Amino acid sequence: MENLFLGLVYSLQMQTMMSLGKLANPVSGKIEKNLEIAKMNIDMLEMLEEKTKGNLTDEESKFITNLLTDLRLNYVEEIKTKDKDENEDKESEKKDEQIEEK
């Protein structure tokens, strides 16, 4: 049973890393970033952690805690990058509009 639980958690971790754009999709070989799916997977892992509290081995508990920490940090990094890119795009559009007005 332990291997099945760790396999499920690992599978969700890999799906999340692909959704964060950190790993290429093994089928297409492409980076396919989708932060909404990444957040949903993180939420599912958090739910699994909460619902299984007290029923996990020390190894399982450490595994899910550590991977959730890593996924959260990567998610925040990607959100910051997205926000920065969006702000740069807006500034670029403003400059283009100012140039067109002249």
NUTIPA-349781 format. One line per field, with one value per atom (N, C-alpha, C, CB): x, y, z; residue number from 1; atom name. Coordinates in steps of 0.05 Angstrom, whole numbers, padded with zeros to 5 digits. Atoms other than C-alpha are relative to their C-alpha. Last residue first. Glycine has a CB too. Example, Ala and Ser with C-alpha at 12.3 -4.5 7.8 and 13.67 -1.06 7.14 Angstrom:
east	c(-00016,00273,-00015,00009,00018,00246,00018,-00020)
north	c(-00024,-00021,00022,00009,-00024,-00090,00024,00001)
up	c(-00001,00143,00014,-00029,00000,00156,00000,00025)
resi	c(2,2,2,2,1,1,1,1)
name	c(N,CA,C,CB,N,CA,C,CB)
This chain:
east	c(-00018,00071,00000,00028,00013,00009,00017,-00005,00020,00038,-00013,-00021,-00014,00101,-00020,00017,-00011,00059,00014,00020,00022,00017,00011,-00021,00009,00079,-00022,-00010,-00021,00107,-00008,00027,00002,00042,00020,00005,00023,00042,-00003,-00025,-00007,00113,-00023,00008,-00018,00093,00008,00025,00016,00034,00017,-00013,00017,00078,-00016,-00018,-00017,00129,-00015,00023,-00006,00074,00018,00013,00025,00048,00005,-00023,00003,00119,-00024,-00003,-00021,00129,-00002,00028,00007,00062,00021,-00002,00024,00078,-00007,-00023,-00010,00148,-00023,00012,-00016,00118,00010,00024,00019,00066,00014,-00017,00013,00120,-00021,-00013,-00019,00162,-00013,00024,-00003,00101,00020,00010,00024,00087,00002,-00025,-00001,00159,-00025,00002,-00021,00158,00002,00027,00010,00091,00021,-00006,00020,00117,-00011,-00023,-00014,00180,-00020,00014,-00016,00141,00013,00022,00019,00090,00015,-00021,00008,00147,-00020,-00011,-00022,00177,-00008,00024,-00006,00112,00021,00008,00021,00091,00005,-00027,00001,00157,-00020,-00006,-00022,00164,00000,00027,00006,00096,00021,-00003,00021,00109,-00006,-00026,-00011,00176,-00021,00009,-00017,00147,00011,00024,-00026,00093,00016,00015,-00024,00025,00024,00006,00001,-00042,00024,-00026,00002,-00038,-00001,-00025,-00015,-00053,-00005,-00007,-00015,-00082,00016,00018,00018,-00138,00015,-00015,00018,-00092,-00017,-00019,-00017,-00036,-00018,00019,-00010,-00086,00016,00016,00023,-00120,00008,-00023,00005,-00053,-00024,-00006,-00021,-00038,-00003,00028,00007,-00105,00021,-00001,00023,-00092,-00007,-00024,-00011,-00023,-00023,00013,-00015,-00056,00012,00022,00019,-00108,00014,-00017,00012,-00053,-00020,-00015,-00020,-00014,-00012,00024,-00002,-00077,00020,00006,00025,-00089,00000,-00024,-00001,-00016,-00026,00007,00028,-00017,-00002,-00020,00005,00052,-00030,00016,00028,00061,-00008,-00018,00007,00135,-00028,00021,00001,00140,-00006,-00022,-00028,00164,00001,00015,-00006,00094,00029,-00019,00013,00084,00007,-00031,-00014,00134,-00012,00000,00019,00107,00013,-00026,00014,00168,-00020,00020,-00006,00186,-00016,-00008,-00026,00189,00010,00000,-00019,00132,00028,00000,-00015,00090,00021,00014,00018,00040,00014,-00024,00005,00096,-00018,-00014,-00025,00118,-00003,00024,-00002,00046,00025,00001,00021,00038,00002,-00028,-00010,00104,-00020,00005,-00023,00081,00010,00023,00011,00013,00023,-00017,00013,00049,-00012,-00022,-00020,00095,-00012,00019,-00011,00036,00021,00012,00021,00001,00011,-00024,00003,00065,-00021,-00008,-00023,00079,-00002,00026,00003,00009,00022,-00001,00022,00015,-00004,-00025,-00010,00084,-00022,00011,-00018,00057,00009,00023,00016,00000,00017,-00019)
north	c(-00020,01226,00000,-00004,-00026,01187,00023,00005,-00003,01123,00028,-00022,-00004,01129,00005,-00024,-00027,01139,00006,00003,-00020,01078,00028,-00003,00002,01035,00021,-00028,-00013,01059,00000,-00014,-00029,01041,00015,00006,-00010,00972,00030,-00015,00000,00959,00011,-00028,-00023,00980,00002,-00003,-00025,00932,00024,00001,-00002,00875,00025,-00025,-00008,00888,00003,-00020,-00028,00885,00011,00004,-00015,00819,00030,-00009,00000,00789,00017,-00028,-00017,00810,00002,-00011,-00028,00781,00019,00004,-00007,00715,00029,-00018,-00003,00712,00008,-00027,-00025,00725,00005,-00001,-00022,00671,00027,-00002,-00003,00623,00022,-00027,-00010,00635,00004,-00020,-00029,00626,00013,00004,-00013,00559,00030,-00011,-00002,00536,00015,-00028,-00019,00552,00004,-00009,-00027,00516,00022,00002,-00008,00455,00028,-00020,-00005,00450,00010,-00025,-00024,00456,00008,-00004,-00022,00405,00027,-00003,-00006,00358,00023,-00025,-00012,00363,00007,-00019,-00027,00352,00014,-00002,-00018,00294,00029,-00010,-00002,00258,00020,-00028,-00018,00273,00004,-00012,-00027,00243,00020,00000,-00011,00182,00029,-00017,-00004,00168,00013,-00027,-00024,00179,00006,-00005,00005,00129,00025,-00023,00003,00158,-00009,00026,00027,00148,-00006,-00003,00020,00206,-00028,00005,-00007,00257,-00021,00028,00023,00222,00004,-00009,00023,00272,-00025,-00006,-00005,00332,-00025,00024,-00003,00308,00002,00024,00027,00285,00000,-00011,00015,00353,-00028,-00001,-00010,00388,-00015,00030,00011,00343,00009,00007,00028,00361,-00014,-00015,00002,00435,-00029,00015,-00006,00428,-00001,00029,00024,00393,00005,-00006,00021,00449,-00025,-00007,-00007,00502,-00022,00027,00003,00468,00005,00018,00028,00462,-00006,-00016,00008,00536,-00030,00006,-00005,00551,-00007,00029,-00006,00518,00003,-00023,-00012,00514,00006,00025,-00009,00465,00011,-00024,-00013,00454,00011,00023,-00029,00408,00009,00011,-00010,00336,00030,-00008,-00020,00319,00010,00024,00008,00254,00019,-00001,00023,00266,-00009,-00024,00021,00336,-00024,00009,00003,00377,-00023,-00005,00025,00392,00000,-00025,00009,00458,-00026,-00004,-00005,00491,-00008,00029,-00024,00496,00007,-00005,-00023,00448,00026,-00004,-00005,00398,00025,-00025,-00012,00405,00005,-00019,-00027,00394,00013,00002,-00015,00331,00030,-00011,-00002,00305,00016,-00027,-00019,00320,00004,-00011,-00027,00287,00021,00003,-00006,00224,00028,-00020,-00005,00225,00008,-00024,-00026,00230,00008,00000,-00020,00172,00028,-00005,-00002,00130,00021,-00026,-00016,00146,00003,-00013,-00027,00121,00018,00002,-00012,00059,00029,-00016,-00006,00043,00013,-00025,-00024,00048,00008,-00006,-00024,00000,00025,00000)
up	c(00010,-00641,-00030,00010,-00004,-00620,-00011,00029,00020,-00650,00002,00002,00025,-00607,-00023,-00007,00000,-00545,-00026,00024,00003,-00562,-00001,00023,00028,-00572,-00006,-00007,00016,-00506,-00029,00004,-00005,-00471,-00017,00029,00014,-00504,00004,00010,00029,-00480,-00017,-00009,00004,-00409,-00030,00017,-00002,-00412,-00005,00028,00024,-00437,00000,-00003,00022,-00382,-00026,-00003,-00004,-00330,-00022,00027,00007,-00359,00004,00018,00029,-00358,-00009,-00010,00011,-00286,-00030,00008,-00006,-00265,-00012,00030,00017,-00301,00005,00007,00028,-00269,-00019,-00009,00001,-00200,-00028,00020,-00002,-00211,-00002,00026,00027,-00235,00000,-00007,00019,-00172,-00028,-00003,-00006,-00127,-00020,00029,00008,-00161,00004,00015,00029,-00154,-00011,-00012,00007,-00080,-00030,00011,-00007,-00071,-00008,00030,00020,-00109,00006,-00001,00026,-00066,-00021,-00010,-00003,-00001,-00026,00022,00000,-00026,00004,00023,00028,-00044,-00001,-00013,00016,00025,-00028,00000,-00011,00063,-00017,00029,00009,00018,00010,00009,00030,00026,-00009,-00012,00009,00100,-00030,00009,-00010,00115,-00009,00030,00017,00071,00008,00003,00027,00105,-00018,-00012,-00001,00175,-00028,00019,-00012,00158,00001,-00016,00017,00143,00016,-00014,00012,00179,-00018,-00017,-00021,00228,-00011,00016,-00024,00173,00022,00011,-00008,00112,00026,-00022,-00004,00100,00010,-00026,-00023,00110,00006,-00006,-00024,00064,00025,-00002,-00007,00012,00026,-00023,-00010,00014,00008,-00021,-00027,00006,00013,-00001,-00017,-00053,00029,-00011,-00004,-00084,00018,-00027,-00018,-00074,00006,-00011,-00027,-00106,00021,00000,-00009,-00165,00027,-00020,-00006,-00172,00011,-00025,-00025,-00169,00009,-00001,-00021,-00224,00027,-00006,-00005,-00266,00022,-00025,-00012,-00260,00007,-00018,-00029,-00273,00014,00005,-00006,-00342,00031,-00010,-00025,-00375,00004,00004,00002,-00432,00028,-00009,-00026,-00444,-00004,00008,-00002,-00504,00028,-00019,-00002,-00514,00004,-00024,00021,-00538,-00001,00003,00025,-00499,-00023,00003,00012,-00443,-00026,00019,00002,-00430,-00013,-00016,00025,-00414,00001,-00023,00015,-00343,-00026,00018,-00009,-00304,-00014,00030,00022,-00342,00008,-00007,-00008,-00278,-00022,00026,00002,-00309,00007,00018,00028,-00321,-00003,-00014,00011,-00248,-00030,00005,-00009,-00226,-00012,00030,00015,-00268,00007,00006,00027,-00238,-00018,-00012,00000,-00167,-00028,00018,-00002,-00180,00000,00025,00025,-00203,00000,-00005,00020,-00143,-00027,-00003,-00007,-00096,-00020,00029,00006,-00130,00005,00017,00029,-00131,-00008,-00011,00010,-00057,-00031,00008,-00009,-00040,-00011,00031,00015,-00083,00008,00004,00027,-00054,-00017,-00013,-00002,00017,-00028,00018,00000,00000,00000,00024)
resi	c(102,102,102,102,101,101,101,101,100,100,100,100,99,99,99,99,98,98,98,98,97,97,97,97,96,96,96,96,95,95,95,95,94,94,94,94,93,93,93,93,92,92,92,92,91,91,91,91,90,90,90,90,89,89,89,89,88,88,88,88,87,87,87,87,86,86,86,86,85,85,85,85,84,84,84,84,83,83,83,83,82,82,82,82,81,81,81,81,80,80,80,80,79,79,79,79,78,78,78,78,77,77,77,77,76,76,76,76,75,75,75,75,74,74,74,74,73,73,73,73,72,72,72,72,71,71,71,71,70,70,70,70,69,69,69,69,68,68,68,68,67,67,67,67,66,66,66,66,65,65,65,65,64,64,64,64,63,63,63,63,62,62,62,62,61,61,61,61,60,60,60,60,59,59,59,59,58,58,58,58,57,57,57,57,56,56,56,56,55,55,55,55,54,54,54,54,53,53,53,53,52,52,52,52,51,51,51,51,50,50,50,50,49,49,49,49,48,48,48,48,47,47,47,47,46,46,46,46,45,45,45,45,44,44,44,44,43,43,43,43,42,42,42,42,41,41,41,41,40,40,40,40,39,39,39,39,38,38,38,38,37,37,37,37,36,36,36,36,35,35,35,35,34,34,34,34,33,33,33,33,32,32,32,32,31,31,31,31,30,30,30,30,29,29,29,29,28,28,28,28,27,27,27,27,26,26,26,26,25,25,25,25,24,24,24,24,23,23,23,23,22,22,22,22,21,21,21,21,20,20,20,20,19,19,19,19,18,18,18,18,17,17,17,17,16,16,16,16,15,15,15,15,14,14,14,14,13,13,13,13,12,12,12,12,11,11,11,11,10,10,10,10,9,9,9,9,8,8,8,8,7,7,7,7,6,6,6,6,5,5,5,5,4,4,4,4,3,3,3,3,2,2,2,2,1,1,1,1)
name	c(N,CA,C,CB,N,CA,C,CB,N,CA,C,CB,N,CA,C,CB,N,CA,C,CB,N,CA,C,CB,N,CA,C,CB,N,CA,C,CB,N,CA,C,CB,N,CA,C,CB,N,CA,C,CB,N,CA,C,CB,N,CA,C,CB,N,CA,C,CB,N,CA,C,CB,N,CA,C,CB,N,CA,C,CB,N,CA,C,CB,N,CA,C,CB,N,CA,C,CB,N,CA,C,CB,N,CA,C,CB,N,CA,C,CB,N,CA,C,CB,N,CA,C,CB,N,CA,C,CB,N,CA,C,CB,N,CA,C,CB,N,CA,C,CB,N,CA,C,CB,N,CA,C,CB,N,CA,C,CB,N,CA,C,CB,N,CA,C,CB,N,CA,C,CB,N,CA,C,CB,N,CA,C,CB,N,CA,C,CB,N,CA,C,CB,N,CA,C,CB,N,CA,C,CB,N,CA,C,CB,N,CA,C,CB,N,CA,C,CB,N,CA,C,CB,N,CA,C,CB,N,CA,C,CB,N,CA,C,CB,N,CA,C,CB,N,CA,C,CB,N,CA,C,CB,N,CA,C,CB,N,CA,C,CB,N,CA,C,CB,N,CA,C,CB,N,CA,C,CB,N,CA,C,CB,N,CA,C,CB,N,CA,C,CB,N,CA,C,CB,N,CA,C,CB,N,CA,C,CB,N,CA,C,CB,N,CA,C,CB,N,CA,C,CB,N,CA,C,CB,N,CA,C,CB,N,CA,C,CB,N,CA,C,CB,N,CA,C,CB,N,CA,C,CB,N,CA,C,CB,N,CA,C,CB,N,CA,C,CB,N,CA,C,CB,N,CA,C,CB,N,CA,C,CB,N,CA,C,CB,N,CA,C,CB,N,CA,C,CB,N,CA,C,CB,N,CA,C,CB,N,CA,C,CB,N,CA,C,CB,N,CA,C,CB,N,CA,C,CB,N,CA,C,CB,N,CA,C,CB,N,CA,C,CB,N,CA,C,CB,N,CA,C,CB,N,CA,C,CB,N,CA,C,CB,N,CA,C,CB,N,CA,C,CB,N,CA,C,CB,N,CA,C,CB,N,CA,C,CB,N,CA,C,CB,N,CA,C,CB,N,CA,C,CB,N,CA,C,CB)
